[in-house]
Amino acid sequence: MSSPAMKKKVLLMGKSGSGKTSMRSIIFANYIARDTRRLGATIDVEHSHVRFLGNLVLNLWDCGGQDTFMENYFTSQRDNIFRNVEVLIYVFDVESRELEKDMHYYQSCLEAILQNSPDAKVFCLVHKMDLVQEDQRDLIFKEREEDLKRLSRPLACTCFRTSIWDETLYKAWSSIVYQLIPNVQQLETNLRNFAQIIEADEVLLFERATFLVISHYQCKEQRDAHRFEKISNIIKQFKLSCSKLAASFQSMEVRNSNFAAFIDVFTSNTYVMVIMSDPSIPSAATLINIRNARKHFEKLEREEQQEPSPPLSVFSSSRPSFIRISRPLSSSTVLAFGYSATASIKSSLERQKRSEYPKLRMLAVLRFPILLPFMFRMLISPKQLPAVRRAYCVTPSSATTASFPSLMIYISFPMSPFLQM
């Protein structure tokens, strides 16, 4: 049974004119930076519910920053505003001439948060950094960050420099939203396993509507620490351009002599980006891997949205999650596939003799070439079997091992995903 939407209350606060509504409109309402100039001042509190990753709903409270409203937040509306807050985002205009008043209001927010939502996460955005001379930005931000962290104690405060005119806005909001994603560690583990199986240099997951980076894996450090957010910004602008032409963005492939990059629809709530540096890997192999991984990540999302169900002891079919093939198969190559099963799960099958389930059952012996999608649809469909504990892939047969050193096929079952053969 589907569980109700998981709502997270997010407070967006700061002095009037600091840029709160502009950044919200860019991230969640598909505004472009120059169009935010026509946005008016926020009156009192504007509520918006943003569905994020399907089941996660951000209950965003954009609080007007005029002095009258700010005073009311700390007096008559104190409990209503600051109760059950998951995240406080406080925006500072880096060029504000009333820094002392800004700090006073921020400290009042912290006191109210400590009283009503002591477990809330606090983020400070030092905004409009594009107005500061480039050679002064690091110094000014460092000074503000030190002041804000000192003022925030005993609460922990994470600071970001931001501007609506570059990728820093996406960097900040990706980091903030990351803190709200349920089971994010499980998502990252599966993403890492996926990347290692297909031998990708990097894999990124983008939220489908906002194109914020929600998870990524990289096998080595890269020179540009902000490249993910730059890609978010570029692709989102491209998506907006497509929509103006009554077209929709689906996928993209960029390839040169050094690397190949693939951006494709992944799950119903995400896009995936895969970076491959091995030029010998054909595009078709990577696209097959992405397609086969979709089912597993869709299942992860569904599990987050549903109540936990008891483990199944019998299943009617299983399918591979990933294939990694680095060179064409010979027509004389013979592959044998099998699985090992036990009858140890508590079910009616437990009453049957263990000897009825051999240690290894051969499911198929296949001769190439055949159509890969057809092969993997037909490969594994055991009936009335106990849950698979481990899958084996004997590849290739001894007669062809010497001539086929780099073939790898990976099979994963529902009970043990991402199992490498």
N, C-alpha and C positions, 0 to 999 in steps of 0.2 A: 504494500500500500504506500502511495506517495505521501511523504510528510509535508506539512505546511511549509511555506517559504521561510527561509532562515533570514530574519531581518536583523540588520546591524545599524544602530543609530550612530550617525557621523555628524559631529558639530563642525561647521565651517564658520569661523569667527575672525574678527579683525576690524580695524577702524574703517570708516566709510572711505571709499576711494582706493582701498589697498589692492583691489583686483580680485576679490573672492568670486564674484559672479562671472567675471570674464573667464577665469580658469575653469570654473564648473561648466560653462557653456561650451568651451572648446573640447573638454574631455568627454562630456556626457551628452551634449546636444549638437555635436558636429558643426559648431561654428568654426570659421577660420579667424585668425587673429585680427585682421583689419575690420571684420564685421562686429567685433565686440564694442567698438566705439559708440555704437548706437544704443547700447544697454543702459538703462537708467539705474538709479540707486535703489537698493533693496529696502523695502518698507517692512519693518518689524522682522518677521521670520517667514521665509519661503520654504515650503516643504516639497520635496520631490522624492519619488521612489524609483530607484534605478535598479533594474534587474541585471544582475551580473553573474555570469557563469550559470545561467539557468535557474538554480534554486536559491542563490544568494541575492538578497535584495538590500541595497544600501538605502537606508532611510536618512536622506541628506537634509540637514537643517542649515539653510543658508541664512545667517543672522545679520540683519542690517547693522551697520557700524556707527550710526549717528549717536551722539552723546546721550540723547534721551532714551533711545532703545537700549544702549549698553547699561545704563543705570537700572532700567527695569529688569534686565536679565539677572542682575545680582540682588534684586530685592523682591518684588512681587512675583516674578516669573522664575525665581531661582530653582525651585524643586522641579518644575515642569521642564525647564531647559536642560538641566544638568543631570537628571536622573536617567539611569540605564544607558549611559553613553559608552560606546565601544571605542571611539576614536575622537579626539579633539584635534582639529587642524586650525592653527592660529596663523594668520597671514599678516606679515609686516611689510609696509612700504619702505623700501630701503632708503628712500629720499624724504621720508616724513620729517617735518620740522617740529613735531611734537613727540619725540621719542620717549620722553619721560612719561607722558600720558599713556602712550602705547604700552609701556612696560607696566604701568599701574593697572590698566585694564586686563592685561595678560595675567598678572599676579592674582587679580580678583577671580579670573576664570579658573586658575589652578586651585584656589581655595575652595571654590564651589565644586570642582571635580573631585577633590580629595574628600569632601563631605558626602557627595552623592554617588560618585562612580569611581572609587579609589583604584579600580583595576583598569581604568581606561588608558589607552596608549595616546601619547602626546606627540604631535609633530608641529614644528614651526617652519614656515616657508618665508624666507627672506626674498621678497618678490620685487619685480621690476629691475632686476640686476642688469638688464640691457642699458639702463640709463647711467650706469657707473662706468667710468673709463676702464678699459679692459685691463690695464696694468695695475689697477687698484682693487679689482674684484676679489681676488684671493684674500688680501689683507683685510678688507672691510667685512667680508663674510666670516672670516675666522674670528674677528673681534666680536661680531654679533653672536656667533655661535657660542663662544665662551661665556658671554653675559647671559644668554638665554638658558644655558645648561646650569649655570650657577643659580639663577633665579628660580629654576624649576624644581630644585630639590625640595622634598625627597622623591619627587616623580622623575622618571627618566624622560628626556626630551631628545628627539631626533630632528636635526635641522637640515634643510635643503635650500640651496639658492635656486631661484626659478625666474623664468621669463616666458611670456606667451609667444615670444618670437623665435624660440629655439627648442631643442629637445629636452631642456632641463625640466620643463613642466611634466613631460611624460616620465622622466626618471623619478621625480618625486611621487607622482600619483601611482606609478607602478609599485613602488616600494610600500606605499601606504596600503593599497588594496591587497598586496601580498599578505599583509598581516591579518587580513580578514578571511582569507580563503580557508575553508575547512579541509583537513587532511592534506595540507600542502606538502608535507614531507613524503607521504605516499606517492603523490603525483610526481615529485622530483625523483624519487627512486625509480619509478617506472620510466620516466623520461631518460634518465641516465642509462638504464638497461637497454632501452630502445636504441639510443645513440651508439652504445658499445656494440650491440649486435649488428647494426648495419654499417659500423665503422665510420660514423659521421664525425666530423671535427666539432660541429656545434649543432644543437637542436634548440629551438625556441618555441614556446607556446604563447600566442597572442590571444587575448580576449576578443571575441568576434566583433562586437559593436564598437568598443572604444579603441581597440588595437593596443591596449596596454600589455606590456610583457608580464605574464603571470608566473612563468617558470622557464628556466633555461639550463642547459648543460653544455660545457665546453671542455675539451680534453687538454687544452693548453691556454696559457694567458695570451691575450691579444693586446696590440698596442693602443687601440682606441677603446677606452673604457665606456664611452657613451654611444657606441655604435648601435646597440639595441634600440635605444630611445630615438636615435636618428632614423632608424628604419621604421619605427612606429609612426613617427611624424610624416615621413615621406609616403609610406603606403596609405596612411589615412587620408592625406591630401589627394593621392591618386584615386582612392575610392570615392571621395567627394566629387572629383572631376568626372569619374565614370557615371555617377548618379545624375549629374547635370545633363548628361547625354542619354539618359534613360537606359543606361547599361549597368551591369553589376560586375564587380571584381570577383573572380573565382580563383585564379591561380597565376603563377608567374615562374618562369625559369630563366636564370641568367647563367651563362657559361662562358668561360674563356680557357686559356691554356693552363691556368693555375688552380681554378676551383669551379664548382658548380653550386648554385644556390637555388633552392626550390621553396616557393611559398604556395601553400595549398590549403583548401578547406580541410579541417581535420575532424573535429566533432561538431555537434550542432551549436556549440558555444565557443569554438576556438578555431584559429588558424595555426598551422605549424610552419616553421621555417627550418630547413635542413641544409647544412653547409657540408659539402664533400670536397676534399682536396685531391683525391685519387682520380686522375683523368681516365683510368682504365675502366671505371665503373660506369656502365651505360645509364642514361637517364631512366630508361624503362625499368631497370632493377630498383632504383631508388623510389620511383613512383609506385611500384608494386608494394614495396615495403611500407610506404606511407599508407596506402590503401588498406593493407592487411592490419596495420596497427590501429586504424580507426575503431575497429570493433572493440578492441581491448580498452581503449581510453573512453569510448562511449559507455562501456560497462562500468568503469571507475566512476564516471559522473552519475550514472544511475544509482550506484551503490551509495553515493553520498546523499542522494535525494530520497532514498528508501530506508525503511526500517531494516535492521540486519535480519537476514533469514538464516535458518539452520543450514549447515553444509549438506549438499546433496550426496547421497550414497550411490545413486544410479544416474547415468545420463545417456541420452540417445545418440548424441553426436558431439564431436569436437572438431575444431579446425585449427590449422596452424595460424600463428599470429604474424610471424615474420619469415621472410625468405631473404637470404643474402647469397647471391650467385655472382661471381666475379668474372666468369668467362663462359662461353657457349658450351653446352653439353654435347658430347659425342653421341652419335646414333647407336653406338654399341655399348654405352654405359648402362649398367644395371644397378638400380638402387633398391634397397630393401628397407622397409619401415616397420617398426613394431612398437609395442608398449609393454610395460610391466604393470601388473595389477595384483592387489591383495584383497582378501575378503575380510579384513579386520574391522570395517566400519559396521556400526550397529545397525542392522537392517535385516530384512528377511533373507538377504543373500548370505548373512553370516552363518545361517544354519546349513548352508551347502558345504560340501567338502572342499577344503582348500585345494585338493589335488585337481579339481575341475578347472582351476585357473592356472595355467602354466606360467612360469616365471616370465617368459617372453613369447608374445604372440605376434607372428608376422601378419601384418595387415595388407601389405601390397608389395609386389615386386614389379617395378615399372621400367620400361625401356624408353629412352629418349630418342628423338625429340617428340614431345607432345605438348599440348597447350597447357601452360602452367596453371592458369585459373581453373581449368577443368580438372587437372590432376589434383589440386588441393581441395576442390569441392568433393571429389570422390574418394580421397585418400583415407579418411578416418571416419567411420560411422558405426562404432560398436553398439550392440543392443544388449540391454540388461546386464551391464557389467558393473563391478564395484568401481569406486572412484579411482582414477588413475593416479598413481603415486609418482611415477617417473616415466618420461617418454624417451625412447631411444631412436636414434637414426643411424643405421648402418650405411655409411656412404663413403665411397662406392664399394662395390664388391671387390674381393681381393684381386681379381683378374685385371682390374682397371685402375688400381690405386696409383701405380707409378705414373700413369699418363694423365692423372687428373688430381693434382695436389691441392688445388685451391677452391674446390667446391665446398660450400658450407650451406646446410639447410637447418633451420631452427623451427622447432615445433613447440608450442605451448598449449597447455590444457587449462580449462577453467579453474581447476583446483591448484594449479601451480604455474601461474603465468610467468613468461619470460625465462623459461628454463632453457639453458643453452646446451645443445647436444655436444 
